[in-house]
């Protein structure tokens, strides 16, 4: 028992702080603890500051190799591990979800970009961890029909400009842009010149009926525009069109997958386009649901394996 904590401190203590302390004690590093917990390093630092106030002890101090536990922290560590196992056992006794037995269908709304990037790994992990469960990918348009995330859709995977109110989110991975060209006509320049880029006929994917994307925005900031002669609703059709002489500006991860199966060559775009983060978004109604938590961890693990 952590008998030195006062009643006031117990009332104010967030159990997540103990998870942070356990992770930092195990990793001896705030950076590694943050990665393990899927939070930012600043969140770990803030949690440590609150813990120090609760225990009245520095708990961990910096050394040449990272963080070193104080005698008080070393004393707490085995009891903390025992306490967290008890809490996990208590919370794990929720009825209604057994990964090995569930036949639940999990529904994810996303563009076919995410289906291509995450789908194969996600399906393999599901087969291993919940062999009787199924996955259903639906187009993003279904988020705006019916109740969306408040209804039958478990997760939205994508690059939203903002997270809707009443929803939680987590970053999965970042991706840069490359240009995809027909290989027969282009042996593979390392970087496409701006002149050649602007003179080319482009194919663009319109997600949720968007009229321009990050590439168009970046060009507009320089007073430029590309000639988009084809706009399509799916990423999967893009390589078929690139093989016929069009230029596409795609995420690097997606372009690499498509270049393995089509006659494409990849090169750097003529201007810096930065990176974009793919996120998963869920409704607050499913935040504590054990099946939904299982799905979110599955998606995290699939993204970490990229």
C-alpha positions as CSV (number, residue, x, y, z in Angstrom):
1,X,0.0,0.0,0.0
2,X,1.2,3.5,-0.8
3,X,0.5,4.6,2.8
4,X,2.4,7.9,2.6
5,X,-0.1,9.5,0.2
6,X,-2.6,11.6,2.0
7,X,-6.3,11.4,1.6
8,X,-6.3,14.6,-0.4
9,X,-3.6,13.3,-2.7
10,X,-5.6,10.1,-3.4
11,X,-8.7,12.1,-4.3
12,X,-6.7,14.1,-6.7
13,X,-4.5,11.3,-8.1
14,X,-5.2,10.2,-11.7
15,X,-4.4,6.5,-12.1
16,X,-2.8,7.3,-15.5
17,X,-0.1,9.0,-13.6
18,X,0.8,5.7,-12.0
19,X,1.0,4.2,-15.5
20,X,3.5,6.9,-16.5
21,X,5.6,6.3,-13.4
22,X,5.6,2.6,-14.1
23,X,6.7,3.1,-17.7
24,X,9.4,5.7,-16.8
25,X,10.8,3.4,-14.1
26,X,11.0,0.5,-16.6
27,X,12.4,2.5,-19.4
28,X,14.7,4.9,-17.5
29,X,13.8,7.5,-20.2
30,X,10.9,9.9,-20.7
31,X,11.3,9.6,-24.4
32,X,11.0,5.8,-24.5
33,X,8.2,5.9,-21.9
34,X,6.3,8.3,-24.1
35,X,6.7,6.0,-27.1
36,X,5.6,3.0,-25.0
37,X,2.5,4.8,-23.8
38,X,1.7,6.5,-27.2
39,X,1.8,10.0,-25.7
40,X,4.1,13.0,-26.2
41,X,7.3,13.5,-24.2
42,X,5.8,16.7,-22.7
43,X,2.8,14.7,-21.4
44,X,5.2,12.4,-19.6
45,X,7.2,15.3,-18.2
46,X,4.0,17.0,-16.9
47,X,2.9,13.7,-15.3
48,X,6.3,13.3,-13.6
49,X,5.9,16.9,-12.2
50,X,2.5,16.0,-10.7
51,X,3.8,12.7,-9.3
52,X,6.7,14.5,-7.6
53,X,4.2,16.8,-5.9
54,X,2.1,13.8,-4.8
55,X,5.0,11.9,-3.4
56,X,7.0,14.8,-2.2
57,X,10.1,13.3,-3.8
58,X,12.0,13.9,-7.1
59,X,11.4,10.2,-7.9
60,X,13.8,10.3,-11.0
61,X,16.8,12.4,-11.6
62,X,18.9,12.9,-14.7
63,X,22.2,11.2,-15.2
64,X,24.5,10.6,-18.2
65,X,22.4,7.6,-19.4
66,X,18.9,9.0,-18.8
67,X,16.9,9.0,-15.6
68,X,17.9,7.3,-12.4
69,X,15.3,6.4,-9.7
70,X,15.6,7.9,-6.2
71,X,15.6,5.6,-3.2
72,X,11.9,6.4,-2.7
73,X,11.2,5.4,-6.3
74,X,13.1,2.2,-5.9
75,X,11.0,1.4,-2.8
76,X,7.8,2.2,-4.7
77,X,8.6,0.2,-7.9
78,X,7.7,-3.4,-6.8
79,X,4.5,-2.2,-4.9
80,X,3.5,-0.1,-7.9
81,X,3.9,-3.1,-10.2
82,X,1.7,-5.2,-7.9
83,X,-0.9,-2.4,-7.6
84,X,-1.1,-1.9,-11.4
85,X,-1.5,-5.7,-11.9
86,X,-4.4,-5.6,-9.4
87,X,-6.0,-2.7,-11.2
88,X,-5.6,-4.3,-14.6
89,X,-7.1,-7.5,-13.3
90,X,-10.0,-5.6,-11.8
91,X,-10.7,-3.6,-15.0
92,X,-10.0,-6.7,-17.2
93,X,-13.0,-8.5,-15.7
94,X,-15.4,-6.7,-18.0
95,X,-17.9,-9.1,-19.6
96,X,-18.8,-9.2,-23.2
97,X,-15.5,-9.1,-25.0
98,X,-13.1,-12.0,-25.5
99,X,-10.7,-11.5,-28.5
100,X,-10.4,-15.2,-29.0
101,X,-14.2,-15.8,-29.1
102,X,-15.7,-12.5,-30.4
103,X,-17.4,-12.6,-33.8
104,X,-17.8,-8.8,-33.8
105,X,-17.5,-6.9,-37.1
106,X,-15.3,-3.8,-36.7
107,X,-16.1,-1.0,-39.2
108,X,-13.5,1.6,-40.3
109,X,-14.2,4.6,-42.5
110,X,-11.3,5.7,-44.6
111,X,-10.1,6.4,-48.1
112,X,-8.5,3.5,-50.1
113,X,-5.1,5.1,-49.3
114,X,-5.4,3.8,-45.7
115,X,-6.9,0.5,-46.8
116,X,-3.8,0.0,-49.0
117,X,-1.3,1.1,-46.4
118,X,-2.7,-0.4,-43.2
119,X,-5.2,-3.1,-44.5
120,X,-2.8,-6.0,-45.0
121,X,-1.0,-5.6,-41.7
122,X,-4.2,-4.9,-39.8
123,X,-5.9,-8.1,-41.3
124,X,-3.0,-10.2,-40.2
125,X,-3.0,-8.9,-36.7
126,X,-6.8,-9.4,-36.5
127,X,-6.4,-13.0,-37.7
128,X,-3.8,-13.6,-35.0
129,X,-5.5,-11.9,-32.0
130,X,-9.2,-12.2,-32.8
131,X,-9.5,-15.0,-35.4
132,X,-13.3,-15.0,-35.5
133,X,-13.8,-11.2,-35.8
134,X,-14.1,-9.4,-39.1
135,X,-13.1,-6.1,-40.6
136,X,-15.3,-3.9,-42.8
137,X,-13.8,-0.9,-44.6
138,X,-16.4,1.7,-45.7
139,X,-15.9,5.0,-47.7
140,X,-15.5,8.3,-45.9
141,X,-18.8,9.4,-47.2
142,X,-20.5,7.1,-44.7
143,X,-19.3,9.4,-41.9
144,X,-21.9,12.0,-43.0
145,X,-24.7,9.5,-43.4
146,X,-26.7,8.1,-40.5
147,X,-25.0,8.6,-37.2
148,X,-21.4,8.2,-38.4
149,X,-18.9,7.7,-35.6
150,X,-21.8,8.1,-33.1
151,X,-23.4,5.0,-34.8
152,X,-22.0,1.9,-36.4
153,X,-18.6,3.2,-37.5
154,X,-15.9,2.3,-35.0
155,X,-13.0,4.4,-36.3
156,X,-12.2,7.0,-38.9
157,X,-8.7,6.8,-40.4
158,X,-7.5,9.8,-42.3
159,X,-6.0,13.3,-42.4
160,X,-8.8,15.5,-41.0
161,X,-8.2,19.3,-40.8
162,X,-9.7,19.1,-37.3
163,X,-11.0,16.5,-34.9
164,X,-14.8,16.8,-34.3
165,X,-16.1,17.7,-30.9
166,X,-17.0,14.7,-28.8
167,X,-14.3,12.6,-30.3
168,X,-10.8,11.3,-29.4
169,X,-7.9,10.9,-31.7
170,X,-4.3,9.6,-32.0
171,X,-1.6,10.1,-34.6
172,X,-0.6,6.9,-36.4
173,X,2.2,7.8,-38.8
174,X,3.4,10.7,-41.1
175,X,4.1,10.5,-44.8
176,X,5.8,12.7,-47.4
177,X,5.0,13.3,-51.0
178,X,6.5,11.9,-54.2
179,X,5.7,12.3,-57.9
180,X,4.8,9.2,-59.8
181,X,5.5,9.1,-63.6
182,X,5.3,6.5,-66.4
183,X,8.5,4.6,-66.3
184,X,8.8,3.9,-70.0
185,X,8.9,7.7,-70.8
186,X,10.9,8.7,-67.7
187,X,14.0,6.7,-66.7
188,X,13.8,8.2,-63.2
189,X,15.0,11.7,-62.4
190,X,15.8,12.2,-58.7
191,X,13.7,15.4,-58.8
192,X,11.2,16.6,-61.3
193,X,11.9,20.2,-62.4
194,X,9.3,22.8,-61.7
195,X,9.0,23.6,-65.4
196,X,8.3,19.9,-66.2
197,X,5.9,19.6,-63.3
198,X,3.8,22.6,-64.4
199,X,3.8,21.5,-68.0
200,X,2.6,18.0,-67.2
201,X,-1.0,16.7,-67.3
202,X,-1.9,15.7,-63.7
203,X,-4.3,13.3,-62.1
204,X,-5.6,14.2,-58.7
205,X,-7.7,12.2,-56.1
206,X,-10.6,14.1,-54.7
207,X,-11.4,13.0,-51.2
208,X,-14.9,13.9,-50.0
209,X,-15.4,16.0,-53.2
210,X,-12.5,18.3,-52.4
211,X,-11.6,20.8,-55.1
212,X,-8.0,21.1,-54.2
213,X,-5.5,19.4,-51.9
214,X,-2.2,20.1,-50.0
215,X,-0.3,20.2,-53.3
216,X,-2.6,22.9,-54.8
217,X,-2.3,24.9,-51.6
218,X,1.5,24.8,-51.7
219,X,1.6,25.8,-55.4
220,X,-0.9,28.7,-54.8
221,X,1.3,30.1,-52.1
222,X,3.9,30.7,-54.8
223,X,1.4,32.0,-57.3
224,X,1.5,28.7,-59.3
225,X,-1.0,26.1,-60.3
226,X,-0.7,22.7,-62.0
227,X,-2.9,21.4,-64.9
228,X,-5.2,18.9,-63.4
229,X,-6.9,17.2,-66.3
230,X,-8.3,14.1,-64.5
231,X,-9.9,14.0,-61.0
232,X,-10.8,10.6,-59.6
233,X,-12.4,9.5,-56.4
234,X,-10.0,6.6,-55.6
235,X,-6.3,6.2,-55.2
236,X,-6.4,2.7,-56.6
237,X,-7.0,3.9,-60.2
238,X,-4.1,6.4,-60.2
239,X,-1.3,4.0,-61.3
240,X,-3.4,2.9,-64.3
241,X,-3.6,6.5,-65.4
242,X,0.0,7.3,-64.7
243,X,1.0,4.4,-67.0
244,X,-0.8,6.4,-69.7
245,X,1.3,9.4,-69.3
246,X,-0.2,11.4,-66.5
247,X,1.7,12.7,-63.4
248,X,0.4,12.0,-59.9
249,X,1.6,13.5,-56.6
250,X,1.1,10.9,-53.9
251,X,2.1,9.8,-50.5
252,X,5.4,8.1,-50.5
253,X,4.1,5.0,-48.7
254,X,1.3,4.5,-51.2
255,X,3.4,5.2,-54.3
256,X,6.0,2.6,-53.2
257,X,3.3,0.0,-53.0
258,X,1.8,0.9,-56.4
259,X,5.3,1.1,-58.0
260,X,5.8,-2.6,-57.2
261,X,2.9,-3.6,-59.4
262,X,2.8,-1.0,-62.1
263,X,5.1,0.6,-64.6
264,X,5.9,3.6,-62.5
265,X,9.0,5.6,-61.5
266,X,9.1,7.8,-58.4
267,X,10.9,11.1,-57.9
268,X,11.0,14.1,-55.6
269,X,8.5,16.9,-56.3
270,X,9.9,20.2,-57.4
271,X,9.0,22.0,-54.2
272,X,8.8,21.1,-50.5
273,X,5.4,19.8,-49.7
274,X,6.1,18.8,-46.1
275,X,4.5,15.8,-44.3
276,X,1.0,15.0,-43.4
277,X,-0.1,12.9,-40.4
278,X,-2.7,10.0,-40.6
279,X,-4.8,9.8,-37.5
280,X,-7.4,7.6,-36.1
281,X,-10.6,9.2,-34.6
282,X,-13.3,7.6,-32.5
283,X,-16.4,8.8,-30.7
284,X,-16.4,9.3,-27.0
285,X,-19.2,6.7,-26.7
286,X,-16.7,4.0,-27.5
287,X,-13.8,5.3,-25.5
288,X,-14.2,2.9,-22.6
289,X,-15.6,0.0,-24.7
290,X,-13.2,-3.0,-24.4
291,X,-13.8,-4.1,-27.9
292,X,-13.1,-0.6,-29.3
293,X,-10.0,-0.3,-27.1
294,X,-8.8,-3.6,-28.6
295,X,-9.4,-2.3,-32.1
296,X,-7.5,0.9,-31.5
297,X,-4.5,-1.0,-30.1
298,X,-4.7,-3.2,-33.2
299,X,-4.5,-0.2,-35.5
300,X,-1.7,1.3,-33.4
301,X,0.3,-1.9,-33.7
302,X,-0.3,-2.1,-37.5
303,X,0.9,1.5,-37.9
304,X,4.0,0.9,-35.8
305,X,4.9,-2.1,-38.0
306,X,5.0,0.1,-41.2
